Amino acid sequence: MQVHHQIFQSSYRFWNDLCNEAAQFASQIPPELLINITHSCDHQKGVVVVWYHWPTNEKPI
């Protein structure tokens, strides 16, 4: 297994839209492979990161 991440960021979209996009992506990952979902905001830029495990021999989502 390897740890992967997907970043969702925007300085012009609403937080709700940014979080919904990250949640939609995270919903494609089997629950046992999902590590965490983190967020940050700096200078009007919102960032949401989905962290997950993925088998080494398979291409990540």
Number of C-alpha atoms within 10 A of each C-alpha: 11 11 14 14 17 15 13 16 18 15 14 10 11 10 17 9 11 18 19 11 14 21 14 10 14 21 11 10 16 11 10 8 15 19 14 11 17 12 13 10 13 8 6 9 13 19 19 21 18 20 18 23 17 19 11 10 8 9 7 15 12
